[in-house]
Amino acid sequence: QVPLVQSGAEMKQPGASVKLSCKASGYTFTTHYVHWVRQAPGQGLEWMGLIDPTTGGTSYAQKFQGRLIVTRDTSTGTVFMDLSGLTSDDTAVFYCARVPRDLRHFDFWGQGTLVAVSS
Amino acid sequence: EIVLTQSPDTLSLSPGERATLSCRASQSVISNYLAWYQQRPGQAPRLLVSGASRRATGIPDRFSGSGSGTDFTLTIKRLEPEDFAVYYCQHYGSSPLFGGGTKVEIK
């Protein structure tokens, strides 16, 4: 069973919002924080934010404050990432990844979701 | 704010050769919070090493991590064809931070 499975690719216009999902399975949902990391075409990895599935508490990179919202649904074990005010610079593959409580590394990554922003 | 600098940007080697990848932090970091990932083309990153030197489950022993303070190294003892990929170091202080990556390409 794959621990994290993400929703499919999205194409959006500038100014729009996108909501991606990341479904956890095969492990206890509350044992890991879930993070979002993005990767622009040909570029490196950029941390965006995280959620504590137990409390719903979040933390966001300063760069995304005000336009990123991460939520979770404990009944389905799903984490959502909502990014608003999209520009062409947001074209990227977005990954969810989990970090075990009390540790500081990503032990598993979702398969990634491509978001293309174009008029 | 800590910056992670990886070098070289690109490493051109042949299968069977040894690869040595560097990750330098702008200030001393806690070794327990330093990890390495491999990313093959079109795939998600995969954890190789955590705590600077602990191989993740299922990672072959040709991969090894070392270092402390500001200087960390990922060594691939003998490159296999599937090892040609991009490698990232990552530190987790107040929030996660990634190095810029080193691409290991076939010479």
gemmi code that builds the backbone of each chain (N, CA, C; Angstrom):
import gemmi

chains = {
    "A": [
        ("GLN", (0.843, -1.189, 0.000), (0.000, 0.000, 0.000), (0.884, 1.247, 0.000)),
        ("VAL", (0.576, 2.184, -0.874), (1.376, 3.400, -0.982), (0.912, 4.377, 0.084)),
        ("PRO", (1.816, 4.854, 0.933), (1.401, 5.694, 2.056), (0.725, 7.009, 1.684)),
        ("LEU", (1.182, 7.656, 0.610), (0.621, 8.954, 0.240), (0.283, 8.949, -1.241)),
        ("VAL", (-0.964, 9.211, -1.568), (-1.400, 9.265, -2.964), (-2.041, 10.626, -3.229)),
        ("GLN", (-1.551, 11.305, -4.244), (-2.000, 12.663, -4.541), (-3.018, 12.707, -5.663)),
        ("SER", (-3.734, 13.804, -5.723), (-4.719, 14.024, -6.784), (-4.019, 14.342, -8.093)),
        ("GLY", (-4.819, 14.404, -9.158), (-4.267, 14.522, -10.500), (-3.896, 15.939, -10.903)),
        ("ALA", (-3.282, 16.012, -12.091), (-2.764, 17.272, -12.616), (-3.875, 18.305, -12.785)),
        ("GLU", (-3.474, 19.571, -12.686), (-4.411, 20.677, -12.795), (-3.844, 21.720, -13.759)),
        ("MET", (-4.768, 22.362, -14.487), (-4.384, 23.487, -15.325), (-5.231, 24.657, -14.865)),
        ("LYS", (-4.577, 25.765, -14.540), (-5.289, 26.913, -14.001), (-4.895, 28.191, -14.729)),
        ("GLN", (-5.786, 29.165, -14.665), (-5.499, 30.485, -15.230), (-4.887, 31.360, -14.138)),
        ("PRO", (-4.114, 32.349, -14.549), (-3.552, 33.289, -13.564), (-4.656, 33.921, -12.731)),
        ("GLY", (-4.380, 34.043, -11.423), (-5.353, 34.616, -10.505), (-6.254, 33.604, -9.849)),
        ("ALA", (-6.281, 32.405, -10.389), (-7.152, 31.369, -9.839), (-6.527, 30.736, -8.600)),
        ("SER", (-7.285, 29.832, -8.001), (-6.808, 29.031, -6.877), (-6.785, 27.573, -7.291)),
        ("VAL", (-5.973, 26.792, -6.582), (-5.938, 25.353, -6.830), (-5.976, 24.643, -5.480)),
        ("LYS", (-6.712, 23.541, -5.434), (-6.781, 22.734, -4.218), (-6.358, 21.315, -4.558)),
        ("LEU", (-5.274, 20.876, -3.934), (-4.751, 19.544, -4.163), (-5.008, 18.671, -2.935)),
        ("SER", (-5.085, 17.373, -3.174), (-5.284, 16.459, -2.050), (-4.161, 15.438, -1.958)),
        ("CYS", (-3.989, 14.898, -0.775), (-2.947, 13.927, -0.485), (-3.556, 12.937, 0.507)),
        ("LYS", (-3.842, 11.717, 0.031), (-4.523, 10.740, 0.883), (-3.520, 9.794, 1.511)),
        ("ALA", (-3.577, 9.702, 2.800), (-2.688, 8.810, 3.548), (-3.365, 7.461, 3.747)),
        ("SER", (-2.587, 6.405, 3.645), (-3.143, 5.078, 3.900), (-2.037, 4.138, 4.356)),
        ("GLY", (-2.446, 3.063, 5.048), (-1.474, 2.069, 5.465), (-0.678, 2.432, 6.705)),
        ("TYR", (-1.006, 3.551, 7.326), (-0.342, 3.916, 8.572), (-1.304, 4.777, 9.383)),
        ("THR", (-1.000, 4.951, 10.647), (-1.849, 5.782, 11.504), (-1.629, 7.248, 11.152)),
        ("PHE", (-2.707, 7.873, 10.725), (-2.656, 9.232, 10.156), (-1.947, 10.218, 11.069)),
        ("THR", (-2.104, 10.041, 12.374), (-1.603, 11.040, 13.322), (-0.158, 10.831, 13.740)),
        ("THR", (0.504, 9.825, 13.187), (1.891, 9.554, 13.596), (2.913, 10.380, 12.817)),
        ("HIS", (2.447, 11.076, 11.765), (3.372, 11.841, 10.931), (2.784, 13.216, 10.626)),
        ("TYR", (3.641, 14.233, 10.627), (3.251, 15.512, 10.049), (3.210, 15.345, 8.521)),
        ("VAL", (2.389, 16.121, 7.870), (2.353, 16.107, 6.407), (2.747, 17.500, 5.899)),
        ("HIS", (3.714, 17.507, 5.028), (4.266, 18.736, 4.465), (3.927, 18.827, 2.983)),
        ("TRP", (4.042, 20.065, 2.462), (3.962, 20.298, 1.020), (5.262, 20.931, 0.549)),
        ("VAL", (5.779, 20.392, -0.537), (7.045, 20.844, -1.131), (6.796, 21.000, -2.624)),
        ("ARG", (7.283, 22.077, -3.217), (7.067, 22.221, -4.647), (8.389, 22.268, -5.405)),
        ("GLN", (8.299, 21.966, -6.693), (9.473, 21.917, -7.554), (9.112, 22.491, -8.911)),
        ("ALA", (9.602, 23.681, -9.187), (9.389, 24.293, -10.494), (10.172, 23.519, -11.550)),
        ("PRO", (9.772, 23.621, -12.810), (10.439, 22.852, -13.872), (11.952, 23.079, -13.887)),
        ("GLY", (12.701, 21.994, -13.784), (14.161, 22.066, -13.830), (14.817, 22.669, -12.600)),
        ("GLN", (14.031, 22.895, -11.559), (14.546, 23.553, -10.358), (14.597, 22.595, -9.172)),
        ("GLY", (15.019, 23.130, -8.023), (15.141, 22.333, -6.814), (13.854, 22.284, -6.017)),
        ("LEU", (14.005, 21.807, -4.781), (12.863, 21.586, -3.898), (12.661, 22.785, -2.982)),
        ("GLU", (11.403, 23.189, -2.827), (11.064, 24.365, -2.025), (9.970, 23.991, -1.020)),
        ("TRP", (10.272, 24.126, 0.266), (9.291, 23.810, 1.301), (8.230, 24.891, 1.355)),
        ("MET", (6.966, 24.460, 1.475), (5.861, 25.391, 1.504), (5.189, 25.467, 2.879)),
        ("GLY", (4.890, 24.330, 3.473), (4.176, 24.358, 4.732), (3.880, 22.962, 5.242)),
        ("LEU", (3.275, 22.901, 6.439), (2.974, 21.598, 7.025), (1.697, 21.665, 7.853)),
        ("ILE", (1.163, 20.481, 8.124), (0.029, 20.364, 9.029), (0.284, 19.230, 10.005)),
        ("ASP", (-0.148, 19.442, 11.223), (-0.157, 18.376, 12.227), (-1.539, 17.715, 12.139)),
        ("PRO", (-1.621, 16.490, 11.652), (-2.936, 15.867, 11.489), (-3.693, 15.686, 12.801)),
        ("THR", (-2.976, 15.659, 13.920), (-3.643, 15.459, 15.200), (-4.438, 16.699, 15.605)),
        ("THR", (-3.797, 17.850, 15.518), (-4.408, 19.087, 16.002), (-4.974, 19.964, 14.894)),
        ("GLY", (-4.498, 19.742, 13.683), (-4.848, 20.642, 12.587), (-3.966, 21.874, 12.550)),
        ("GLY", (-3.014, 21.962, 13.463), (-2.117, 23.108, 13.476), (-1.244, 23.163, 12.237)),
        ("THR", (-0.959, 24.362, 11.758), (-0.204, 24.533, 10.518), (0.976, 25.475, 10.723)),
        ("SER", (1.918, 25.376, 9.797), (3.031, 26.309, 9.724), (3.351, 26.488, 8.257)),
        ("TYR", (3.567, 27.750, 7.852), (3.797, 28.043, 6.443), (5.106, 28.790, 6.254)),
        ("ALA", (5.771, 28.550, 5.133), (6.915, 29.369, 4.764), (6.445, 30.803, 4.572)),
        ("GLN", (7.285, 31.731, 4.968), (6.902, 33.142, 4.894), (6.474, 33.537, 3.481)),
        ("LYS", (7.145, 32.936, 2.505), (6.869, 33.272, 1.100), (5.409, 33.015, 0.722)),
        ("PHE", (4.770, 32.051, 1.397), (3.422, 31.643, 1.012), (2.359, 32.115, 2.008)),
        ("GLN", (2.780, 32.832, 3.033), (1.824, 33.335, 4.022), (0.772, 34.185, 3.321)),
        ("GLY", (-0.467, 33.908, 3.665), (-1.542, 34.709, 3.118), (-2.199, 34.122, 1.884)),
        ("ARG", (-1.517, 33.180, 1.201), (-2.166, 32.581, 0.042), (-2.112, 31.047, 0.053)),
        ("LEU", (-1.579, 30.475, 1.112), (-1.534, 29.016, 1.252), (-2.338, 28.606, 2.480)),
        ("ILE", (-3.197, 27.638, 2.294), (-3.949, 27.066, 3.407), (-3.869, 25.547, 3.303)),
        ("VAL", (-3.419, 24.920, 4.379), (-3.345, 23.457, 4.436), (-4.346, 22.980, 5.488)),
        ("THR", (-5.165, 22.026, 5.103), (-6.185, 21.484, 6.011), (-6.138, 19.960, 5.972)),
        ("ARG", (-6.909, 19.356, 6.854), (-6.968, 17.889, 6.820), (-8.360, 17.419, 7.180)),
        ("ASP", (-8.678, 16.231, 6.713), (-9.934, 15.559, 7.037), (-9.542, 14.246, 7.719)),
        ("THR", (-9.711, 14.196, 9.022), (-9.277, 13.011, 9.758), (-10.162, 11.796, 9.465)),
        ("SER", (-11.379, 12.035, 9.005), (-12.268, 10.899, 8.720), (-11.807, 10.098, 7.512)),
        ("THR", (-11.118, 10.773, 6.586), (-10.644, 10.079, 5.379), (-9.122, 9.983, 5.332)),
        ("GLY", (-8.438, 10.604, 6.275), (-6.977, 10.586, 6.271), (-6.403, 11.349, 5.087)),
        ("THR", (-7.013, 12.471, 4.783), (-6.603, 13.249, 3.608), (-6.165, 14.645, 4.031)),
        ("VAL", (-5.084, 15.100, 3.425), (-4.589, 16.454, 3.620), (-4.812, 17.232, 2.334)),
        ("PHE", (-5.188, 18.499, 2.486), (-5.472, 19.368, 1.336), (-4.547, 20.579, 1.356)),
        ("MET", (-4.156, 21.012, 0.161), (-3.368, 22.224, 0.017), (-4.108, 23.163, -0.921)),
        ("ASP", (-4.405, 24.362, -0.440), (-5.136, 25.353, -1.219), (-4.204, 26.549, -1.443)),
        ("LEU", (-3.861, 26.803, -2.707), (-2.975, 27.914, -3.044), (-3.730, 28.887, -3.931)),
        ("SER", (-3.791, 30.139, -3.496), (-4.571, 31.136, -4.235), (-3.650, 32.121, -4.945)),
        ("GLY", (-4.244, 32.992, -5.741), (-3.481, 34.027, -6.447), (-2.401, 33.470, -7.342)),
        ("LEU", (-2.735, 32.436, -8.095), (-1.736, 31.755, -8.918), (-1.184, 32.663, -10.010)),
        ("THR", (0.125, 32.541, -10.229), (0.797, 33.180, -11.359), (1.572, 32.095, -12.107)),
        ("SER", (2.152, 32.480, -13.239), (2.916, 31.498, -14.019), (4.106, 30.974, -13.201)),
        ("ASP", (4.574, 31.742, -12.243), (5.686, 31.293, -11.390), (5.291, 30.146, -10.468)),
        ("ASP", (4.001, 29.900, -10.353), (3.537, 28.789, -9.517), (3.470, 27.480, -10.298)),
        ("THR", (3.748, 27.513, -11.583), (3.792, 26.277, -12.363), (4.885, 25.376, -11.781)),
        ("ALA", (4.484, 24.201, -11.331), (5.418, 23.330, -10.613), (4.773, 21.974, -10.367)),
        ("VAL", (5.596, 21.045, -9.922), (5.086, 19.799, -9.355), (5.035, 19.996, -7.841)),
        ("PHE", (3.892, 19.702, -7.271), (3.681, 19.840, -5.838), (3.674, 18.443, -5.219)),
        ("TYR", (4.496, 18.281, -4.192), (4.579, 17.004, -3.483), (4.053, 17.148, -2.059)),
        ("CYS", (3.319, 16.158, -1.599), (3.123, 16.022, -0.168), (4.151, 15.000, 0.317)),
        ("ALA", (4.591, 15.163, 1.541), (5.599, 14.267, 2.098), (5.383, 14.202, 3.605)),
        ("ARG", (5.692, 13.076, 4.194), (5.429, 12.944, 5.625), (6.722, 12.929, 6.434)),
        ("VAL", (6.633, 13.450, 7.626), (7.754, 13.494, 8.569), (7.293, 12.827, 9.861)),
        ("PRO", (7.968, 11.761, 10.283), (7.568, 11.114, 11.540), (7.661, 12.089, 12.712)),
        ("ARG", (6.727, 11.978, 13.638), (6.822, 12.796, 14.846), (8.164, 12.548, 15.518)),
        ("ASP", (8.745, 13.580, 16.046), (10.022, 13.507, 16.765), (11.222, 13.274, 15.850)),
        ("LEU", (11.022, 13.243, 14.547), (12.140, 13.152, 13.617), (12.105, 14.359, 12.678)),
        ("ARG", (13.143, 14.482, 11.873), (13.279, 15.699, 11.093), (13.643, 15.407, 9.644)),
        ("HIS", (13.061, 14.340, 9.097), (13.312, 14.050, 7.696), (12.032, 13.515, 7.068)),
        ("PHE", (11.977, 13.604, 5.727), (10.814, 13.143, 4.977), (11.008, 11.668, 4.639)),
        ("ASP", (10.253, 10.790, 5.277), (10.497, 9.368, 5.064), (9.702, 8.795, 3.881)),
        ("PHE", (8.724, 9.533, 3.396), (8.009, 9.099, 2.200), (7.358, 10.308, 1.535)),
        ("TRP", (7.364, 10.276, 0.199), (6.799, 11.351, -0.603), (5.651, 10.819, -1.465)),
        ("GLY", (4.641, 11.658, -1.653), (3.632, 11.334, -2.647), (4.233, 11.389, -4.034)),
        ("GLN", (3.447, 10.969, -5.013), (3.954, 10.871, -6.384), (4.072, 12.227, -7.087)),
        ("GLY", (3.496, 13.261, -6.499), (3.567, 14.595, -7.088), (2.355, 14.917, -7.942)),
        ("THR", (2.007, 16.204, -7.980), (0.910, 16.705, -8.807), (1.405, 17.905, -9.583)),
        ("LEU", (1.278, 17.848, -10.897), (1.678, 18.977, -11.734), (0.560, 20.013, -11.769)),
        ("VAL", (0.915, 21.241, -11.467), (-0.005, 22.370, -11.624), (0.599, 23.301, -12.663)),
        ("ALA", (-0.131, 23.499, -13.753), (0.315, 24.399, -14.817), (-0.564, 25.638, -14.784)),
        ("VAL", (0.067, 26.801, -14.727), (-0.670, 28.062, -14.692), (-0.388, 28.816, -15.986)),
        ("SER", (-1.435, 29.010, -16.769), (-1.256, 29.661, -18.070), (-2.577, 30.258, -18.525)),
        ("SER", (-2.470, 31.377, -19.240), (-3.675, 31.997, -19.785), (-3.989, 31.407, -21.162)),
    ],
    "B": [
        ("GLU", (19.583, 33.147, 8.791), (18.976, 31.954, 8.199), (20.048, 31.059, 7.578)),
        ("ILE", (19.940, 29.765, 7.859), (20.917, 28.806, 7.342), (20.743, 28.634, 5.836)),
        ("VAL", (21.852, 28.526, 5.139), (21.857, 28.206, 3.709), (22.646, 26.914, 3.529)),
        ("LEU", (22.110, 26.006, 2.723), (22.802, 24.767, 2.389), (23.339, 24.878, 0.963)),
        ("THR", (24.639, 24.710, 0.809), (25.262, 24.803, -0.510), (25.806, 23.441, -0.893)),
        ("GLN", (25.306, 22.915, -1.992), (25.779, 21.620, -2.478), (26.791, 21.815, -3.600)),
        ("SER", (27.793, 20.941, -3.605), (28.787, 20.986, -4.668), (29.270, 19.577, -4.990)),
        ("PRO", (29.666, 19.369, -6.262), (29.504, 20.319, -7.369), (28.058, 20.353, -7.841)),
        ("ASP", (27.765, 21.244, -8.770), (26.425, 21.264, -9.342), (26.180, 19.989, -10.140)),
        ("THR", (27.193, 19.583, -10.886), (27.104, 18.388, -11.715), (28.366, 17.563, -11.555)),
        ("LEU", (28.190, 16.262, -11.473), (29.308, 15.322, -11.342), (29.195, 14.331, -12.505)),
        ("SER", (30.196, 14.320, -13.367), (30.170, 13.423, -14.524), (31.089, 12.241, -14.257)),
        ("LEU", (30.496, 11.073, -14.129), (31.249, 9.874, -13.760), (30.769, 8.683, -14.577)),
        ("SER", (31.560, 7.627, -14.537), (31.196, 6.389, -15.237), (30.667, 5.376, -14.237)),
        ("PRO", (29.835, 4.454, -14.691), (29.389, 3.372, -13.795), (30.593, 2.661, -13.185)),
        ("GLY", (30.483, 2.338, -11.909), (31.573, 1.686, -11.199), (32.485, 2.646, -10.455)),
        ("GLU", (32.425, 3.924, -10.820), (33.257, 4.917, -10.142), (32.624, 5.346, -8.816)),
        ("ARG", (33.422, 6.030, -8.021), (32.987, 6.523, -6.718), (32.514, 7.965, -6.867)),
        ("ALA", (31.398, 8.283, -6.218), (30.872, 9.646, -6.251), (30.936, 10.233, -4.850)),
        ("THR", (31.421, 11.466, -4.768), (31.493, 12.164, -3.491), (30.771, 13.498, -3.635)),
        ("LEU", (29.680, 13.656, -2.886), (28.835, 14.842, -2.975), (28.948, 15.602, -1.664)),
        ("SER", (29.023, 16.918, -1.777), (29.217, 17.762, -0.604), (27.987, 18.618, -0.325)),
        ("CYS", (27.721, 18.829, 0.942), (26.660, 19.723, 1.401), (27.256, 20.546, 2.537)),
        ("ARG", (27.325, 21.851, 2.320), (27.921, 22.735, 3.324), (26.864, 23.681, 3.864)),
        ("ALA", (26.770, 23.762, 5.184), (25.822, 24.675, 5.824), (26.512, 25.975, 6.198)),
        ("SER", (25.767, 27.066, 6.135), (26.346, 28.387, 6.414), (26.629, 28.572, 7.899)),
        ("GLN", (26.034, 27.748, 8.733), (26.357, 27.707, 10.155), (26.163, 26.285, 10.652)),
        ("SER", (26.745, 25.999, 11.789), (26.713, 24.633, 12.307), (25.279, 24.160, 12.510)),
        ("VAL", (25.013, 22.925, 12.081), (23.669, 22.358, 12.225), (23.742, 21.081, 13.039)),
        ("ILE", (22.583, 20.675, 13.539), (22.511, 19.440, 14.313), (22.531, 18.267, 13.340)),
        ("SER", (23.505, 17.383, 13.484), (23.667, 16.266, 12.538), (22.414, 15.409, 12.437)),
        ("ASN", (21.726, 15.252, 13.552), (20.508, 14.442, 13.547), (19.453, 14.969, 12.590)),
        ("TYR", (19.596, 16.223, 12.204), (18.570, 16.853, 11.380), (19.029, 17.041, 9.923)),
        ("LEU", (20.042, 16.282, 9.500), (20.560, 16.388, 8.148), (20.235, 15.095, 7.387)),
        ("ALA", (19.595, 15.251, 6.233), (19.188, 14.092, 5.446), (19.601, 14.270, 3.987)),
        ("TRP", (19.637, 13.155, 3.278), (19.944, 13.149, 1.844), (18.826, 12.413, 1.096)),
        ("TYR", (18.516, 12.913, -0.096), (17.476, 12.329, -0.937), (18.015, 12.138, -2.350)),
        ("GLN", (17.468, 11.145, -3.018), (17.751, 10.903, -4.429), (16.475, 11.200, -5.218)),
        ("GLN", (16.616, 11.879, -6.341), (15.470, 12.091, -7.218), (15.843, 11.689, -8.646)),
        ("ARG", (15.225, 10.640, -9.108), (15.401, 10.213, -10.499), (14.454, 11.008, -11.378)),
        ("PRO", (14.766, 11.132, -12.683), (13.913, 11.934, -13.577), (12.463, 11.465, -13.540)),
        ("GLY", (11.568, 12.428, -13.368), (10.144, 12.134, -13.385), (9.617, 11.452, -12.144)),
        ("GLN", (10.445, 11.324, -11.121), (10.019, 10.652, -9.895), (10.089, 11.602, -8.704)),
        ("ALA", (9.398, 11.190, -7.642), (9.473, 11.925, -6.387), (10.812, 11.651, -5.712)),
        ("PRO", (11.263, 12.545, -4.858), (12.471, 12.266, -4.080), (12.279, 11.036, -3.200)),
        ("ARG", (13.411, 10.400, -2.909), (13.420, 9.205, -2.057), (14.470, 9.399, -0.981)),
        ("LEU", (14.102, 9.111, 0.264), (15.042, 9.247, 1.373), (16.158, 8.216, 1.243)),
        ("LEU", (17.405, 8.696, 1.345), (18.567, 7.812, 1.350), (19.163, 7.694, 2.743)),
        ("VAL", (19.397, 8.856, 3.356), (20.132, 8.919, 4.621), (19.458, 9.945, 5.521)),
        ("SER", (19.302, 9.612, 6.785), (18.848, 10.575, 7.779), (19.869, 10.633, 8.905)),
        ("GLY", (19.759, 11.640, 9.752), (20.709, 11.775, 10.842), (22.147, 11.792, 10.370)),
        ("ALA", (22.360, 12.345, 9.193), (23.673, 12.499, 8.546), (24.299, 11.190, 8.074)),
        ("SER", (24.010, 10.055, 8.756), (24.738, 8.834, 8.405), (23.906, 7.555, 8.489)),
        ("ARG", (22.618, 7.660, 8.805), (21.775, 6.462, 8.914), (21.088, 6.184, 7.600)),
        ("ARG", (21.441, 5.044, 6.999), (20.788, 4.671, 5.744), (19.329, 4.329, 5.993)),
        ("ALA", (18.464, 4.784, 5.079), (17.043, 4.464, 5.190), (16.803, 3.003, 4.817)),
        ("THR", (15.642, 2.523, 5.200), (15.284, 1.131, 4.918), (15.339, 0.841, 3.428)),
        ("GLY", (16.044, -0.245, 3.092), (16.090, -0.667, 1.698), (17.140, 0.016, 0.849)),
        ("ILE", (17.898, 0.937, 1.433), (18.929, 1.644, 0.659), (20.213, 0.803, 0.653)),
        ("PRO", (20.774, 0.552, -0.531), (21.973, -0.299, -0.614), (23.151, 0.298, 0.153)),
        ("ASP", (24.045, -0.592, 0.603), (25.153, -0.099, 1.440), (26.253, 0.591, 0.645)),
        ("ARG", (26.087, 0.707, -0.668), (27.050, 1.524, -1.418), (26.836, 3.021, -1.155)),
        ("PHE", (25.690, 3.369, -0.564), (25.415, 4.747, -0.183), (25.825, 4.933, 1.279)),
        ("SER", (26.585, 6.004, 1.544), (26.923, 6.300, 2.930), (26.979, 7.805, 3.133)),
        ("GLY", (26.559, 8.225, 4.303), (26.586, 9.632, 4.657), (27.523, 9.847, 5.827)),
        ("SER", (28.150, 11.021, 5.840), (29.058, 11.352, 6.938), (29.084, 12.860, 7.119)),
        ("GLY", (29.757, 13.275, 8.180), (29.941, 14.696, 8.411), (29.302, 15.171, 9.696)),
        ("SER", (29.635, 16.402, 10.038), (29.090, 17.049, 11.221), (29.350, 18.540, 11.122)),
        ("GLY", (28.691, 19.292, 11.990), (28.921, 20.735, 12.016), (28.385, 21.427, 10.779)),
        ("THR", (29.283, 21.820, 9.893), (28.867, 22.522, 8.668), (29.143, 21.723, 7.402)),
        ("ASP", (29.878, 20.622, 7.500), (30.283, 19.882, 6.304), (29.788, 18.443, 6.320)),
        ("PHE", (29.023, 18.120, 5.306), (28.428, 16.790, 5.203), (28.712, 16.221, 3.813)),
        ("THR", (28.815, 14.898, 3.758), (29.161, 14.225, 2.506), (28.270, 13.015, 2.285)),
        ("LEU", (27.845, 12.856, 1.049), (27.187, 11.625, 0.615), (28.150, 10.945, -0.349)),
        ("THR", (28.464, 9.686, -0.059), (29.367, 8.928, -0.912), (28.615, 7.751, -1.517)),
        ("ILE", (28.802, 7.561, -2.818), (28.271, 6.380, -3.499), (29.490, 5.585, -3.931)),
        ("LYS", (29.662, 4.419, -3.331), (30.923, 3.680, -3.454), (31.242, 3.277, -4.893)),
        ("ARG", (30.287, 2.642, -5.551), (30.456, 2.217, -6.942), (29.139, 2.479, -7.660)),
        ("LEU", (29.165, 3.434, -8.557), (27.932, 3.851, -9.209), (27.318, 2.745, -10.053)),
        ("GLU", (26.033, 2.518, -9.807), (25.238, 1.636, -10.649), (24.442, 2.502, -11.619)),
        ("PRO", (23.983, 1.934, -12.736), (23.236, 2.739, -13.725), (22.055, 3.492, -13.114)),
        ("GLU", (21.384, 2.903, -12.133), (20.205, 3.552, -11.544), (20.557, 4.675, -10.565)),
        ("ASP", (21.843, 4.882, -10.282), (22.268, 5.922, -9.352), (22.433, 7.285, -10.028)),
        ("PHE", (22.372, 7.319, -11.349), (22.516, 8.601, -12.052), (21.206, 9.358, -11.892)),
        ("ALA", (21.286, 10.432, -11.107), (20.093, 11.133, -10.625), (20.543, 12.447, -9.994)),
        ("VAL", (19.576, 13.165, -9.416), (19.892, 14.377, -8.663), (19.770, 14.062, -7.172)),
        ("TYR", (20.716, 14.598, -6.396), (20.752, 14.351, -4.965), (20.626, 15.672, -4.202)),
        ("TYR", (19.786, 15.652, -3.186), (19.552, 16.837, -2.372), (19.891, 16.548, -0.913)),
        ("CYS", (20.533, 17.514, -0.274), (20.628, 17.454, 1.177), (19.514, 18.332, 1.755)),
        ("GLN", (19.177, 18.073, 2.994), (18.070, 18.777, 3.650), (18.362, 18.893, 5.128)),
        ("HIS", (18.095, 20.060, 5.657), (18.204, 20.261, 7.103), (16.866, 20.737, 7.613)),
        ("TYR", (16.561, 20.366, 8.856), (15.292, 20.753, 9.455), (15.592, 21.457, 10.769)),
        ("GLY", (15.648, 22.796, 10.689), (15.818, 23.570, 11.903), (14.443, 24.012, 12.372)),
        ("SER", (14.138, 25.287, 12.221), (12.797, 25.770, 12.536), (11.813, 25.350, 11.447)),
        ("SER", (12.339, 25.092, 10.248), (11.538, 24.599, 9.133), (12.482, 23.862, 8.182)),
        ("PRO", (11.939, 23.028, 7.318), (12.816, 22.286, 6.400), (13.460, 23.195, 5.364)),
        ("LEU", (14.680, 22.829, 4.993), (15.451, 23.592, 4.020), (16.230, 22.610, 3.171)),
        ("PHE", (16.254, 22.855, 1.863), (16.957, 21.968, 0.943), (18.160, 22.675, 0.326)),
        ("GLY", (19.196, 21.895, 0.031), (20.273, 22.385, -0.801), (19.823, 22.429, -2.244)),
        ("GLY", (20.649, 23.022, -3.088), (20.287, 23.214, -4.487), (20.387, 21.962, -5.355)),
        ("GLY", (21.005, 20.921, -4.823), (21.080, 19.656, -5.554), (22.397, 19.470, -6.307)),
        ("THR", (22.782, 18.218, -6.450), (23.918, 17.818, -7.292), (23.413, 16.771, -8.271)),
        ("LYS", (23.648, 17.012, -9.547), (23.263, 16.049, -10.571), (24.445, 15.126, -10.846)),
        ("VAL", (24.225, 13.848, -10.713), (25.245, 12.855, -11.065), (24.869, 12.303, -12.431)),
        ("GLU", (25.699, 12.608, -13.419), (25.395, 12.208, -14.797), (26.436, 11.245, -15.324)),
        ("ILE", (26.032, 10.522, -16.341), (26.933, 9.537, -16.947), (27.955, 10.255, -17.825)),
        ("LYS", (29.217, 9.913, -17.583), (30.295, 10.520, -18.365), (30.377, 9.866, -19.739)),
    ],
}
model = gemmi.Model(1)
for chain_id, residues in chains.items():
    chain = gemmi.Chain(chain_id)
    for i, (resn, *xyz) in enumerate(residues, 1):
        res = gemmi.Residue()
        res.name, res.seqid = resn, gemmi.SeqId(i, " ")
        for name, pos in zip(("N", "CA", "C"), xyz):
            atom = gemmi.Atom()
            atom.name, atom.element = name, gemmi.Element(name[0])
            atom.pos, atom.b_iso = gemmi.Position(*pos), 0.0
            res.add_atom(atom)
        chain.add_residue(res)
    model.add_chain(chain)
structure = gemmi.Structure()
structure.add_model(model)
structure.setup_entities()
